[in-house]
Amino acid sequence: MRAVTVKEILTYGERLGITEIVSPPRVRGVVRHLLRSAGGGGAHGMTPFPHSMLILTPPAVGGAHEDGWNRSAPASSFRNISCLALSQQKITVFLRQFSEQTETPIFSSRYDDSLLHSRLTGLLRERGERQVMVHGVLVRVCGLGVLLLGESGIGKTACGLALMDKGNRWVADDAVVLKGRGDAVYGRGHQRTAGRIAVRGRGILRAADLLGPGRLLSEIRVDALVRLVRETEKNAMQERASFQEMVGVSLPCRDLAADVDSRLVAERVKKVLSKTISPIKALGDDKKNSVLTPQHYAKGGSG
């Protein structure tokens, strides 16, 4: 697994609920392991693996992480700590001094230690293993792998089903696992939900029964993202085009207005693919070069 740098982690402020950061002028170090203190006890009694991040929970009794560390914690307890993360507490004067003396970055989060640990675990897996699970619908449309995103109930599945004509293929519904391989992203269904489609009003059905076995693919390369948004969001976004990074790869992304009629949304998706993201076809079948770059996208126009 690729080591994730502390600098990378600190850029995910919103995802980690970061409220404050204290770090040396040049943030160095990487993170391979996560540790959680027991009841605010710091790193006492632990021998951290190299390249560890320590999550500090709030002290069991009022106060902060101060004298206990200063007087009794051996320096070896923090030798392998690349970064300190504080859950639901402020960065004290003592910790600021600790950061300055040891050149250890520290950040505080609004999240409790369990949620912070979970989000950090997911981030390390996504950045290090280049794998992440997202909620969406993955289909192949006009030869391109398209990941439909959007909030629950907005019509991703209905749109995906409306696209299932003229040679298009179905890959996954709800839980989509994305894996980075070189310069490309590949997607498949999660093992727990693969081969199933949740159809509103009908329940969870076998994809093969609904579409026919010849319409299913186990995995495809993801070429573009389409994010379905509410009408109010559309007015603000003006169905904008952008790029979004997924497991280390920048993919073209387009915001489209959702609609009660899934067939209309499907037509919008096909229009975007033909007018905006079509330059990807000109790149041929070479997988290494078939990921659309911002330069290719600009040549395709705004649609």
C-alpha positions in Angstrom: 0.0 0.0 0.0 1.3 3.4 -0.9 2.1 5.6 2.1 -0.2 8.6 2.4 1.6 11.9 3.3 0.5 14.0 6.3 0.3 16.9 3.8 -2.3 15.0 1.8 -4.4 14.2 4.8 -4.5 17.8 6.0 -6.1 18.8 2.7 -9.3 16.8 3.6 -10.5 19.3 6.2 -14.2 19.0 5.5 -14.2 15.2 5.3 -12.3 14.9 8.6 -14.2 17.7 10.3 -10.9 19.7 10.9 -11.4 22.8 12.9 -7.8 23.8 13.6 -4.3 22.9 12.4 -0.9 23.5 13.9 2.0 22.3 11.8 5.7 23.1 11.1 6.5 25.3 8.1 7.3 22.2 6.0 4.9 19.4 6.7 6.8 16.1 6.3 6.1 12.5 7.1 3.7 9.8 6.0 1.0 7.8 7.7 0.6 4.0 7.4 -1.1 3.2 10.7 -3.7 4.6 13.0 -3.7 4.5 16.8 -6.3 5.6 19.4 -5.4 6.6 22.9 -7.4 5.0 25.7 -9.4 7.6 27.7 -7.1 10.5 26.8 -4.0 8.8 28.1 -1.8 9.8 25.3 0.8 7.3 24.0 1.6 5.9 27.4 2.5 2.2 27.3 2.4 2.0 23.5 5.2 1.4 21.1 3.9 2.9 17.9 4.7 1.5 14.5 6.7 3.8 12.4 4.6 6.3 10.4 1.6 6.3 12.8 -1.1 8.8 13.5 -2.3 9.0 17.1 -5.9 10.0 17.7 -6.3 11.6 21.1 -9.7 11.3 22.8 -10.8 14.0 25.3 -9.3 13.4 28.8 -11.4 11.3 31.1 -11.4 14.1 33.7 -11.5 17.9 32.9 -8.4 19.6 31.7 -6.3 18.8 28.7 -3.3 16.7 27.6 -0.7 18.6 29.5 1.3 17.7 32.6 1.0 13.9 32.2 2.8 14.0 28.9 5.3 16.7 30.0 6.5 14.8 33.0 6.1 11.1 32.5 5.7 10.2 28.8 9.0 9.0 27.4 10.2 10.6 24.2 10.1 7.2 22.6 6.3 7.1 22.9 6.1 9.8 20.2 9.2 8.9 18.1 7.2 7.2 15.4 4.2 9.5 15.5 3.8 11.4 12.2 0.8 13.4 13.3 -1.6 13.9 16.2 -5.3 14.2 15.8 -7.5 15.5 18.5 -11.2 14.5 18.7 -13.6 17.1 20.0 -11.1 19.2 21.8 -9.0 22.3 21.3 -5.3 22.5 20.6 -3.8 23.7 23.9 -0.8 25.8 24.5 1.1 22.8 25.6 0.4 20.9 22.4 1.4 23.9 20.3 4.7 23.9 22.1 5.0 20.1 21.6 4.3 20.6 17.9 7.0 23.3 17.6 9.6 21.3 19.6 9.0 18.0 17.8 7.9 19.3 14.4 4.8 17.2 14.7 1.7 18.4 12.9 -1.5 18.5 15.0 -5.1 19.0 14.0 -8.4 19.1 15.9 -11.7 17.6 14.6 -15.3 18.2 15.6 -15.9 14.4 15.3 -15.7 11.9 18.1 -12.8 9.4 18.0 -14.8 6.6 16.4 -16.1 8.6 13.5 -12.7 10.3 13.0 -11.0 6.9 13.0 -13.5 5.6 10.5 -13.0 8.5 8.2 -9.2 8.4 8.4 -9.3 4.6 7.8 -11.4 5.2 4.6 -9.1 8.0 3.5 -5.9 5.9 4.0 -7.5 3.1 2.0 -8.7 5.4 -0.7 -5.4 7.2 -1.1 -3.1 4.3 -0.2 -4.8 1.3 -1.8 -6.5 3.6 -4.4 -9.8 2.0 -3.6 -13.1 3.6 -2.5 -16.8 2.6 -2.3 -19.3 5.2 -3.5 -23.1 5.2 -3.7 -24.2 5.4 -7.3 -25.1 3.6 -10.4 -22.5 2.4 -12.9 -23.4 1.7 -16.5 -21.8 1.6 -19.9 -23.4 4.0 -22.3 -22.3 4.4 -25.9 -19.1 2.5 -25.1 -18.2 4.8 -22.1 -18.2 3.9 -18.4 -20.5 6.3 -16.7 -21.0 6.6 -12.9 -24.3 8.3 -11.9 -24.0 10.1 -8.6 -26.5 12.1 -6.5 -28.4 12.0 -3.2 -30.6 9.1 -2.2 -33.9 9.0 -4.0 -33.0 11.5 -6.7 -33.4 8.9 -9.5 -30.0 7.4 -10.2 -31.4 3.8 -10.6 -34.3 4.9 -12.7 -32.0 6.9 -15.0 -29.6 4.0 -15.3 -32.5 1.7 -16.3 -33.8 4.2 -18.8 -30.3 4.1 -20.4 -30.5 0.3 -20.9 -31.1 0.3 -24.6 -29.2 0.0 -27.9 -26.3 -2.0 -26.6 -25.8 -0.2 -23.3 -24.8 -2.4 -20.3 -25.4 -2.5 -16.6 -22.7 -2.9 -14.0 -23.7 -2.0 -10.5 -26.4 -0.3 -8.4 -26.1 1.5 -5.0 -22.7 0.3 -3.8 -19.9 0.8 -6.4 -16.3 -0.1 -5.7 -13.8 2.0 -7.6 -10.2 0.9 -8.0 -7.3 2.9 -9.4 -5.0 1.1 -11.8 -2.3 3.2 -13.4 -4.0 6.2 -15.1 -7.5 4.7 -15.1 -10.3 4.0 -12.7 -12.2 0.7 -12.8 -15.6 0.1 -11.2 -17.6 -2.9 -10.1 -20.4 -3.8 -7.8 -19.8 -4.5 -4.1 -19.8 -8.2 -3.3 -22.9 -7.8 -1.0 -25.0 -6.1 -3.7 -23.5 -7.2 -7.0 -26.1 -8.5 -9.4 -29.0 -6.8 -7.6 -31.0 -3.7 -8.5 -33.2 -1.8 -6.0 -36.2 -0.7 -8.1 -38.6 1.8 -6.4 -42.0 0.2 -5.8 -40.8 -3.3 -6.7 -38.0 -4.0 -4.1 -34.6 -5.6 -4.7 -34.5 -7.6 -7.9 -32.0 -9.8 -9.6 -30.4 -7.7 -12.4 -30.2 -10.8 -14.7 -34.0 -11.3 -14.3 -34.8 -7.6 -14.9 -32.4 -6.9 -17.8 -31.4 -10.3 -19.1 -28.0 -12.0 -18.5 -26.5 -10.6 -21.7 -26.9 -7.0 -20.5 -24.6 -7.3 -17.4 -20.9 -6.5 -17.0 -18.9 -7.4 -13.9 -16.5 -4.5 -14.3 -15.7 -1.6 -16.6 -13.4 1.4 -16.9 -15.0 4.6 -15.5 -14.7 7.4 -18.1 -17.0 10.1 -16.7 -19.1 11.1 -13.8 -22.6 12.5 -14.0 -24.0 14.0 -10.8 -27.8 14.4 -10.6 -28.9 17.5 -8.7 -32.2 19.1 -7.6 -33.8 21.8 -9.6 -32.8 24.5 -7.1 -29.2 23.3 -7.2 -29.3 23.3 -11.0 -30.2 27.0 -11.0 -27.1 27.8 -9.0 -24.8 25.4 -10.8 -26.1 26.0 -14.3 -25.5 22.3 -15.1 -21.8 23.1 -14.9 -18.9 20.9 -16.1 -15.9 20.2 -13.9 -13.4 17.6 -13.0 -13.4 15.4 -9.9 -10.7 13.2 -8.5 -11.4 9.6 -7.8 -8.7 7.4 -6.4 -6.0 9.6 -7.8 -7.4 10.1 -11.3 -9.1 13.2 -12.5 -12.4 12.4 -14.2 -14.7 14.7 -16.2 -17.9 15.4 -14.2 -21.1 17.1 -15.2 -24.0 18.3 -13.0 -27.4 17.6 -14.6 -30.9 18.4 -13.3 -32.9 15.5 -12.1 -36.5 15.1 -13.4 -39.6 13.1 -12.5 -39.4 11.5 -15.9 -36.2 9.3 -15.9 -36.3 9.1 -19.7 -35.7 12.8 -20.0 -32.7 12.5 -17.6 -31.4 9.6 -19.7 -31.6 11.8 -22.8 -29.6 14.5 -21.1 -27.0 12.1 -20.1 -26.6 10.8 -23.6 -26.5 14.4 -24.9 -23.7 15.2 -22.5 -21.7 12.1 -23.5 -22.1 12.9 -27.2 -21.4 16.6 -27.1 -19.2 17.2 -24.1 -17.3 14.0 -23.3 -17.2 12.6 -26.8 -13.5 13.5 -27.3 -12.7 10.4 -25.2 -13.7 8.3 -28.2 -11.1 9.9 -30.4 -8.4 8.6 -28.1 -9.0 5.1 -29.2 -9.0 1.9 -27.2 -5.6 2.4 -25.6 -6.5 2.1 -22.0 -3.4 4.0 -20.9 -4.5 7.1 -22.9 -8.3 6.7 -22.6 -8.7 8.9 -19.5 -9.9 12.3 -20.5 -7.6 15.1 -19.4 -8.7 18.7 -18.8 -7.0 19.6 -22.1 -9.1 17.0 -24.0 -12.2 18.1 -22.3 -11.7 21.7 -23.2 -11.5 20.7 -26.9 -14.9 19.1 -26.6 -16.7 22.3 -25.7 -19.0 23.0 -22.9 -22.1 21.3 -24.3 
